[in-house]
Amino acid sequence: MATNRLEILKSMLAQDPNNSFARYGLATEYANSGQLEDAVNEFHTLLEKDQTYVAAYYHGGQALEKLGRINEARALYEKGLDACKSKGDLHTHSEIERALSLLPV
């Protein structure tokens, strides 16, 4: 089933590379299947095109943490806090704050 979802999302992006929802879905599918480098690449691509997609900062940071790229995760989380403030998204802001507080110093 995951392969079908991946193919559907890739097809959606082939038709519209700027589809933030499909890009986020693809990144999430990659992360869920353990393809963390692919997930990080998709989260970065999404945020290059749509800096207001605040969930991508949180989940992108999570993927970076799993890869052991703590400093990159910290930087992404910090950018995400700014994006959340701009968007007024208090829920994601609190999730990112929590993730930042759990990072090793």
TORPA-4810 file (N, C-alpha, C, O; in nm, 3 decimals):
<nodes>
NODE_1_0.082_-0.120_0.000_0.000_0.000_0.000_0.086_0.126_0.000_0.052_0.223_-0.068_M
NODE_2_0.198_0.126_0.075_0.284_0.244_0.079_0.337_0.277_-0.060_0.348_0.394_-0.096_A
NODE_3_0.369_0.174_-0.137_0.418_0.197_-0.272_0.312_0.268_-0.354_0.343_0.360_-0.430_T
NODE_4_0.188_0.227_-0.340_0.079_0.292_-0.413_0.068_0.439_-0.374_0.050_0.525_-0.461_N
NODE_5_0.077_0.469_-0.245_0.070_0.608_-0.199_0.187_0.687_-0.255_0.170_0.800_-0.300_R
NODE_6_0.306_0.628_-0.251_0.423_0.697_-0.306_0.403_0.728_-0.454_0.431_0.839_-0.499_L
NODE_7_0.355_0.632_-0.528_0.333_0.652_-0.670_0.226_0.758_-0.697_0.240_0.839_-0.788_E
NODE_8_0.121_0.755_-0.619_0.015_0.855_-0.635_0.070_0.995_-0.607_0.044_1.088_-0.683_I
NODE_9_0.144_1.009_-0.498_0.199_1.140_-0.463_0.301_1.188_-0.567_0.303_1.306_-0.602_L
NODE_10_0.384_1.097_-0.616_0.481_1.134_-0.720_0.408_1.177_-0.847_0.450_1.272_-0.914_K
NODE_11_0.300_1.110_-0.880_0.220_1.146_-0.997_0.158_1.284_-0.979_0.156_1.365_-1.072_S
NODE_12_0.107_1.311_-0.860_0.049_1.443_-0.832_0.155_1.552_-0.848_0.127_1.659_-0.902_M
NODE_13_0.277_1.525_-0.801_0.384_1.623_-0.811_0.434_1.639_-0.954_0.479_1.747_-0.993_L
NODE_14_0.426_1.533_-1.031_0.463_1.543_-1.172_0.367_1.638_-1.244_0.408_1.713_-1.334_A
NODE_15_0.241_1.635_-1.205_0.141_1.722_-1.265_0.151_1.865_-1.212_0.126_1.961_-1.284_Q
NODE_16_0.188_1.878_-1.084_0.198_2.011_-1.022_0.310_2.009_-0.918_0.284_1.978_-0.801_D
NODE_17_0.433_2.042_-0.957_0.546_2.040_-0.865_0.532_2.136_-0.747_0.605_2.124_-0.649_P
NODE_18_0.440_2.232_-0.756_0.420_2.328_-0.647_0.308_2.289_-0.552_0.266_2.370_-0.470_N
NODE_19_0.259_2.166_-0.562_0.152_2.118_-0.476_0.211_2.087_-0.337_0.268_1.980_-0.316_N
NODE_20_0.196_2.182_-0.245_0.254_2.167_-0.112_0.200_2.045_-0.038_0.275_1.974_0.029_S
NODE_21_0.070_2.021_-0.051_0.009_1.907_0.018_0.070_1.776_-0.030_0.104_1.689_0.052_F
NODE_22_0.085_1.760_-0.160_0.144_1.637_-0.215_0.290_1.624_-0.176_0.337_1.514_-0.145_A
NODE_23_0.363_1.734_-0.177_0.506_1.732_-0.140_0.521_1.692_0.006_0.608_1.612_0.041_R
NODE_24_0.436_1.747_0.093_0.438_1.712_0.235_0.402_1.564_0.253_0.466_1.493_0.331_Y
NODE_25_0.302_1.519_0.180_0.263_1.378_0.187_0.374_1.286_0.144_0.397_1.182_0.206_G
NODE_26_0.444_1.322_0.037_0.556_1.240_-0.011_0.668_1.237_0.093_0.723_1.130_0.122_L
NODE_27_0.701_1.351_0.149_0.804_1.357_0.252_0.766_1.269_0.372_0.850_1.197_0.426_A
NODE_28_0.641_1.277_0.410_0.593_1.197_0.524_0.598_1.049_0.493_0.638_0.969_0.578_T
NODE_29_0.558_1.011_0.374_0.565_0.869_0.335_0.710_0.819_0.338_0.737_0.709_0.386_E
NODE_30_0.801_0.901_0.286_0.942_0.863_0.292_0.987_0.845_0.437_1.053_0.746_0.470_Y
NODE_31_0.952_0.939_0.522_0.993_0.930_0.663_0.934_0.805_0.728_1.003_0.734_0.800_A
NODE_32_0.807_0.779_0.702_0.741_0.662_0.762_0.800_0.530_0.715_0.793_0.430_0.786_N
NODE_33_0.857_0.530_0.595_0.914_0.406_0.543_1.066_0.398_0.569_1.132_0.307_0.520_S
NODE_34_1.119_0.493_0.646_1.260_0.489_0.683_1.354_0.549_0.580_1.476_0.542_0.597_G
NODE_35_1.301_0.607_0.476_1.383_0.672_0.374_1.406_0.818_0.416_1.355_0.911_0.355_Q
NODE_36_1.485_0.834_0.521_1.497_0.963_0.587_1.567_1.068_0.502_1.527_1.185_0.505_L
NODE_37_1.668_1.031_0.427_1.735_1.128_0.339_1.638_1.182_0.235_1.635_1.302_0.208_E
NODE_38_1.559_1.092_0.178_1.459_1.135_0.080_1.356_1.226_0.146_1.313_1.326_0.088_D
NODE_39_1.317_1.191_0.268_1.221_1.273_0.341_1.276_1.413_0.364_1.207_1.512_0.339_A
NODE_40_1.400_1.421_0.412_1.462_1.551_0.438_1.468_1.634_0.310_1.439_1.754_0.311_V
NODE_41_1.506_1.571_0.201_1.512_1.642_0.072_1.376_1.698_0.033_1.366_1.811_-0.014_N
NODE_42_1.272_1.620_0.052_1.137_1.666_0.017_1.090_1.777_0.110_1.027_1.873_0.065_E
NODE_43_1.119_1.764_0.240_1.082_1.872_0.333_1.153_2.001_0.295_1.092_2.108_0.297_F
NODE_44_1.282_1.992_0.260_1.356_2.112_0.219_1.298_2.171_0.090_1.282_2.293_0.078_H
NODE_45_1.266_2.085_-0.006_1.207_2.133_-0.131_1.074_2.204_-0.103_1.047_2.310_-0.159_T
NODE_46_0.994_2.144_-0.018_0.866_2.204_0.018_0.886_2.342_0.079_0.818_2.438_0.042_L
NODE_47_0.980_2.352_0.173_0.999_2.479_0.243_1.064_2.586_0.155_1.047_2.705_0.179_L
NODE_48_1.137_2.543_0.054_1.190_2.640_-0.042_1.076_2.706_-0.120_1.083_2.823_-0.156_E
NODE_49_0.971_2.628_-0.145_0.858_2.678_-0.224_0.747_2.738_-0.138_0.674_2.826_-0.183_K
NODE_50_0.736_2.692_-0.014_0.626_2.735_0.072_0.674_2.740_0.217_0.665_2.643_0.291_D
NODE_51_0.726_2.855_0.256_0.782_2.872_0.391_0.676_2.875_0.498_0.709_2.874_0.617_Q
NODE_52_0.549_2.879_0.460_0.441_2.883_0.559_0.388_2.745_0.596_0.299_2.733_0.680_T
NODE_53_0.441_2.641_0.534_0.394_2.505_0.563_0.465_2.458_0.690_0.561_2.380_0.685_Y
NODE_54_0.418_2.506_0.805_0.493_2.494_0.930_0.513_2.350_0.978_0.612_2.323_1.046_V
NODE_55_0.425_2.261_0.945_0.443_2.121_0.988_0.571_2.061_0.929_0.629_1.970_0.987_A
NODE_56_0.614_2.112_0.815_0.735_2.060_0.751_0.860_2.092_0.832_0.958_2.017_0.827_A
NODE_57_0.857_2.201_0.907_0.972_2.233_0.992_0.984_2.130_1.105_1.093_2.082_1.136_Y
NODE_58_0.871_2.099_1.165_0.872_2.002_1.274_0.911_1.863_1.225_1.003_1.801_1.279_Y
NODE_59_0.843_1.814_1.124_0.869_1.678_1.077_1.004_1.667_1.005_1.069_1.563_1.010_H
NODE_60_1.045_1.773_0.938_1.178_1.775_0.879_1.286_1.768_0.987_1.385_1.697_0.973_G
NODE_61_1.265_1.843_1.095_1.357_1.838_1.208_1.363_1.699_1.271_1.469_1.652_1.310_G
NODE_62_1.248_1.636_1.281_1.243_1.500_1.337_1.325_1.404_1.252_1.399_1.321_1.305_Q
NODE_63_1.311_1.414_1.122_1.388_1.327_1.030_1.538_1.354_1.044_1.618_1.261_1.047_A
NODE_64_1.574_1.481_1.053_1.715_1.516_1.070_1.769_1.461_1.201_1.882_1.412_1.206_L
NODE_65_1.690_1.468_1.306_1.733_1.411_1.435_1.760_1.261_1.421_1.861_1.211_1.470_E
NODE_66_1.670_1.191_1.356_1.688_1.046_1.339_1.814_1.014_1.260_1.873_0.908_1.278_K
NODE_67_1.854_1.106_1.173_1.977_1.088_1.096_2.101_1.131_1.176_2.214_1.117_1.128_L
NODE_68_2.079_1.182_1.296_2.190_1.227_1.379_2.242_1.365_1.341_2.350_1.405_1.386_G
NODE_69_2.168_1.437_1.262_2.209_1.570_1.215_2.144_1.676_1.304_2.056_1.751_1.262_R
NODE_70_2.191_1.678_1.428_2.129_1.757_1.534_2.138_1.907_1.506_2.039_1.979_1.524_I
NODE_71_2.252_1.955_1.463_2.266_2.099_1.438_2.173_2.145_1.325_2.117_2.254_1.331_N
NODE_72_2.158_2.062_1.223_2.065_2.095_1.114_1.921_2.094_1.163_1.840_2.178_1.124_E
NODE_73_1.890_1.997_1.250_1.755_1.991_1.306_1.728_2.116_1.388_1.621_2.177_1.376_A
NODE_74_1.824_2.156_1.470_1.808_2.276_1.552_1.781_2.398_1.464_1.691_2.477_1.491_R
NODE_75_1.860_2.413_1.358_1.844_2.528_1.269_1.706_2.527_1.202_1.643_2.631_1.190_A
NODE_76_1.661_2.410_1.160_1.530_2.400_1.096_1.419_2.432_1.196_1.324_2.503_1.163_L
NODE_77_1.431_2.379_1.317_1.332_2.411_1.421_1.326_2.561_1.447_1.218_2.618_1.460_Y
NODE_78_1.442_2.625_1.455_1.444_2.768_1.483_1.377_2.848_1.372_1.306_2.945_1.398_E
NODE_79_1.401_2.809_1.247_1.331_2.873_1.135_1.181_2.848_1.147_1.099_2.936_1.118_K
NODE_80_1.146_2.728_1.190_1.005_2.693_1.206_0.936_2.777_1.311_0.819_2.813_1.295_G
NODE_81_1.006_2.810_1.420_0.946_2.896_1.521_0.909_3.032_1.463_0.801_3.085_1.490_L
NODE_82_0.999_3.087_1.382_0.970_3.216_1.318_0.851_3.205_1.224_0.765_3.293_1.221_D
NODE_83_0.846_3.096_1.148_0.734_3.076_1.055_0.603_3.061_1.130_0.500_3.113_1.088_A
NODE_84_0.606_2.989_1.241_0.485_2.972_1.322_0.436_3.104_1.378_0.316_3.132_1.380_C
NODE_85_0.530_3.186_1.424_0.491_3.319_1.476_0.426_3.402_1.366_0.323_3.465_1.388_K
NODE_86_0.487_3.401_1.248_0.433_3.478_1.136_0.294_3.431_1.098_0.206_3.510_1.064_S
NODE_87_0.274_3.299_1.104_0.146_3.241_1.063_0.044_3.241_1.177_-0.077_3.228_1.153_K
NODE_88_0.092_3.256_1.300_0.002_3.251_1.415_-0.036_3.110_1.454_-0.143_3.088_1.512_G
NODE_89_0.049_3.013_1.423_0.021_2.872_1.453_0.083_2.836_1.588_0.199_2.796_1.596_D
NODE_90_0.004_2.850_1.693_0.053_2.826_1.829_0.076_2.678_1.857_0.167_2.642_1.932_L
NODE_91_-0.004_2.593_1.796_0.010_2.449_1.821_0.144_2.398_1.770_0.220_2.335_1.844_H
NODE_92_0.174_2.424_1.645_0.301_2.377_1.588_0.417_2.447_1.656_0.523_2.387_1.676_T
NODE_93_0.400_2.573_1.693_0.504_2.646_1.765_0.540_2.572_1.893_0.658_2.555_1.924_H
NODE_94_0.439_2.528_1.967_0.467_2.457_2.093_0.532_2.321_2.068_0.618_2.278_2.146_S
NODE_95_0.494_2.253_1.960_0.558_2.125_1.926_0.706_2.145_1.894_0.791_2.067_1.937_E
NODE_96_0.735_2.250_1.819_0.874_2.277_1.782_0.954_2.320_1.905_1.069_2.279_1.921_I
NODE_97_0.895_2.403_1.991_0.964_2.441_2.115_0.999_2.318_2.197_1.109_2.307_2.250_E
NODE_98_0.907_2.227_2.207_0.929_2.102_2.283_1.042_2.022_2.220_1.130_1.973_2.290_R
NODE_99_1.040_2.008_2.089_1.146_1.934_2.020_1.282_2.000_2.043_1.382_1.931_2.067_A
NODE_100_1.286_2.130_2.037_1.413_2.202_2.061_1.462_2.179_2.203_1.582_2.162_2.225_L
NODE_101_1.371_2.179_2.299_1.411_2.161_2.439_1.468_2.021_2.466_1.542_2.001_2.562_S
NODE_102_1.434_1.926_2.381_1.482_1.789_2.400_1.613_1.759_2.329_1.672_1.652_2.348_L
NODE_103_1.660_1.854_2.247_1.786_1.832_2.176_1.904_1.839_2.273_1.902_1.917_2.368_L
NODE_104_2.006_1.756_2.249_2.125_1.766_2.333_2.195_1.900_2.311_2.192_1.957_2.202_P
NODE_105_2.257_1.947_2.416_2.324_2.078_2.409_2.458_2.067_2.340_2.529_2.166_2.325_V
</nodes>
